[in-house]
């Protein structure tokens, strides 16, 4: 199952907020980055999960 669809099924409110953020800043932010930002906005205690594995110098954190 695609990540996009899985996110919409598991947390539609975060996905809706991410869609709004992405639409507002389309040229500067990908939908994936907007979703992670929306997730942290809704659940601030997950900031450590957002940072882990999403650094450009961390090849193990990239999704296939």
TORDO-778078 format. One record per residue (C-alpha): residue number from 1; residue in one letter; x, y, z. Coordinates in steps of 0.1 Angstrom, whole numbers. Layout:
BEGIN
NUM	a	X	Y	Z
...
# end
This chain:
BEGIN
1	x	0	0	0
2	x	13	34	-9
3	x	24	57	20
4	x	1	85	8
5	x	-30	62	10
6	x	-19	46	43
7	x	-15	80	59
8	x	-50	91	47
9	x	-65	59	61
10	x	-48	60	95
11	x	-49	98	102
12	x	-72	117	79
13	x	-72	149	99
14	x	-34	152	98
15	x	-35	144	61
16	x	-60	171	55
17	x	-39	196	74
18	x	-9	185	54
19	x	-28	190	22
20	x	-36	225	32
21	x	0	232	41
22	x	13	217	9
23	x	-12	237	-12
24	x	-2	269	4
25	x	35	264	0
26	x	36	241	-31
27	x	68	254	-45
28	x	88	252	-13
29	x	77	220	4
30	x	68	185	-7
31	x	36	168	5
32	x	57	143	26
33	x	74	172	44
34	x	41	189	49
35	x	26	158	64
36	x	55	154	88
37	x	51	191	98
38	x	13	186	102
39	x	19	156	124
40	x	42	175	147
41	x	17	204	148
42	x	-10	180	160
43	x	12	159	182
44	x	42	179	194
45	x	55	150	215
46	x	64	132	182
47	x	91	157	173
48	x	119	132	180
49	x	103	107	155
50	x	101	134	128
51	x	138	142	132
52	x	150	106	133
53	x	156	92	98
54	x	148	123	78
55	x	182	138	75
56	x	198	139	41
57	x	230	125	54
58	x	212	94	68
59	x	208	69	40
60	x	191	44	63
61	x	162	68	69
62	x	151	70	32
63	x	120	51	23
64	x	121	30	-10
# end
